[in-house]
Structure formats: C-alpha cells, structure tokens
Amino acid sequence: MTNDNGRKDLLELGLSLETLAIRAGHTQTPELEHAEPIFPTSSYVYASAAEAAARFGGELPGNIYSRFTNPTVRAFEQRLAAMEGAERCVGTASGMAAILSTFIALLKAGDHIVCSRSVFGTTVVMLNKFMAKFGVETTFVDLNDMDQWQAAIRPETKMLFLEAPSNPLGGTADIAALAELAHSKDIWLAVDNCFCTPALQQPFKMGADIVIHSATKYLDGQGRCVGGAVLGSHELMEEVYGVLRTCGPSMSPFNAWVFLKGLETLNLRMQAHSSSALKLAQWLESQPQIEKVHYNGLVSHPQHELAAKQQSAFSGVLAFEVKGGQDEAWRFIDATQFMSITANLGDAKTTITHPATTTHGRLTPEEKVAAGITPNLIRVSVGLENVDDLQADLARGLAAI
Ligand SMILES: *Cc1c(COP(=O)(O)O)cnc(C)c1O
C-alpha cells in the first residue's frame, strides 16, 4: 500500500489502528486531493487495443469494470484490511452479501457448517433455506458450549461460523479455543465481527481465518448505506473475489466512500458507544422495575471475564428485561420520547426495539426460549447522544411500566 507523494509504505511504519483508520488505503491521484475521491464509474478506458487485451487477460494489473474493481471500493478494502490485520478485504453490497459470498466461494454440495445458534436471524434463514437447497448442511450449537462445537464436527465439516458478541444478549465464545479446534480438524473459523468492529476486537489475532462485517452498522456508524466486507488470506479472498466478479454482489463506489469516512471516526465512536452503554447498563441494573440487564461489560454477565479478555471495550448494544411481559415492554418503548423505535443498530442515533416481535419475530416460541428472547426483553443500541439525556429517556420508559 503506497502513501501520498511516494513516502514510505504505511504498513511498514507500524502504525496503530487509530492512524490506519484515517490514513490507510488512500493512494493520491495526480489531482493531489487531500480527502479520498469517489470514482462513480462503471468502466475504464485503455490507451490501445493491446492494452485492453492485456488488462482483460490479467497480464496487466488494473481496472476493467466496477463489478470487480473500483478505486474507491479498493481504498475501503485496504483501509479495513489494515485495521483488522488481514492480508486482503473484499467489499460487498451488504453484510448478507458478504456471508453469502463466503459460503458459495468456499463450500460445495455435501459440505457441512457448524454455526452458533445466536447469529443474525437472516444468516439462519440463509443457511436453512438457501444453502440447504444447494446441499450444504448446517448444525446449530450453543455459542459458548465448546463440547457442542466439538461434537457437531463431521468429516464433511468445512467451517465453524459464529458472531461474537451475540445479538441481543451479548453472549460470546472463546475465539482462540474455537480457532484451535477448527485448525485441529483442518477447517476454517469464520467470525462475524459486526458488533465489536476491529476497534474493539480483532479475531485474526485470536486465530480466526475469516472475518465478516455488515458495514451497514458501526463501520458507517450513521445509518446511511448498506454494505459488507469479508477479510482473510490472499488465497481465501481470491475465491470470495471470484464470486463477486462472476455473481455480482459488489459494493457501490458511493457506499465505499461513505464507509471510508466512517472508518476515520470508528475508534472514537466505539469508545463513546461503549462508555455510554456501560453507564446506562449499570444504571438500569439498579432500577427496581428491571428484572435483568444483559451487557457483557457488566460484572454480572456470565461471560464478562471472557469478553474482557477478548474485547478492549463492550460496544453499544445492551438488552434488559422489564418486570412484566410484552405489554410492559411495549409501554416502556412507547413512552420514550426521542430514541428511534427501530431495529437498526450501530448508529449515532440511539435505537430501541422489542426483539420478540421484530428482529426475532420469525422464531418459533421454542426457538425464542432457547435464544433467551423473552416477551419482556428490550434491546437498545446506544448512540452518541448525551448520556444523561439517554438516561432520562429510559427513565420515561420505566415510569410507564
Ligand atoms: C445486520 C447484520 C448482518 C447483515 O448485514 P446487512 O448489511 O444488513 O446485510 C449480518 N450480521 C450481523 C451481526 C448484523 O448485525
């Protein structure tokens, strides 16, 4: 990766994540621009027919068509790769496109995945409805039960897949132990790092082979664009890139530009989200109308110690159970006055939602019980508003129960 004006390669300078988030990935054009440019172009032109032939044939590196390469998307990919400590990143149209591209790049009919039960609901549907249709089977296991992970592995298993921390209860798994298990069986460990981002947790350092992001969440951080990313070795990412090139779930240059600017403030935002979420979680825990608070930054969380070992802070999503049932939970939500009633998360704007009837509404009653999605559970994605104002809005909710 080159720096501006022919200075030293940024990756050779041993820079920290905070600096890479702002500096990595931008190669200045002859215009000498300071901020990253957007290249909203579908295709590229060549000096001659021979040059075009050489580019298409792969003998000359360079752009061909924005389904496969675009300079703005590449800048985003290089910046995020530097931050996660990955050899290569592939930007995708959405977080789900990142997950799908990973699966279809690396798995074939007859293969098997072991997946945490507590992953994003749409990931479960993708595995059960679509991957199954093409002959890839999945076994779901409890996120933090190593025995279940181990027992579920078969000769056809190719990948362990998890999301940590999990949504909405903040469960986590020992990523290093799972990496060791995967590698002892010669299979891959893939981690959806959406909730922590590289600012708080770096799965490659713990041995993961693949890291997946929904850039829609904290990487953008202001709820503007949908996008995703897959990261890993050159060898694995060449396969994922091949899916994009052929099947087309590619990131748009405009979205890549928004995400590039999002990454510049990621570290500061994640610190602020985490600090406010911890304060609110501690305050909620002391309120008599609250039965239980789920936030792995709280000492009371069953996996607090593991989370503290793997994460530098605890991110912005917390959940809590109010005393009562769905009526009380809905009354709480409806009594708040400025937080957004929506299921999105990872935004500067605080959001509040009732998982049992929104994000997890498609689960059967038994699946809800297994996932801990009780009728009195409320999830808050703590944004960047003043924390006292947020506490006051939650207090309105409490008063309405
Ligand atoms: C939102 C989300 C996704 C899906 O991402 P999209 O950008 O909405 O496609 C995947 N994993 C996690 C953990 C998410 O929160």
PDBQT file of the ligand as one rigid body, heavy atoms in Angstrom, charges set to zero:
ROOT
HETATM    1  C1  LIG A 501     -27.043  -6.506  10.162  1.00  0.00    +0.000 C 
HETATM    2  C2  LIG A 501     -26.206  -7.684  10.340  1.00  0.00    +0.000 A 
HETATM    3  C3  LIG A 501     -25.892  -8.510   9.259  1.00  0.00    +0.000 A 
HETATM    4  C4  LIG A 501     -26.453  -8.271   7.878  1.00  0.00    +0.000 C 
HETATM    5  O1  LIG A 501     -25.947  -7.122   7.323  1.00  0.00    +0.000 OA
HETATM    6  P1  LIG A 501     -26.715  -6.269   6.184  1.00  0.00    +0.000 P 
HETATM    7  O2  LIG A 501     -25.737  -5.198   5.880  1.00  0.00    +0.000 OA
HETATM    8  O3  LIG A 501     -27.996  -5.796   6.794  1.00  0.00    +0.000 OA
HETATM    9  O4  LIG A 501     -26.951  -7.183   5.042  1.00  0.00    +0.000 OA
HETATM   10  C5  LIG A 501     -25.068  -9.598   9.481  1.00  0.00    +0.000 A 
HETATM   11  N1  LIG A 501     -24.562  -9.857  10.695  1.00  0.00    +0.000 NA
HETATM   12  C6  LIG A 501     -24.847  -9.075  11.769  1.00  0.00    +0.000 A 
HETATM   13  C7  LIG A 501     -24.257  -9.420  13.086  1.00  0.00    +0.000 C 
HETATM   14  C8  LIG A 501     -25.678  -7.986  11.632  1.00  0.00    +0.000 A 
HETATM   15  O5  LIG A 501     -25.973  -7.232  12.704  1.00  0.00    +0.000 OA
ENDROOT
TORSDOF 0
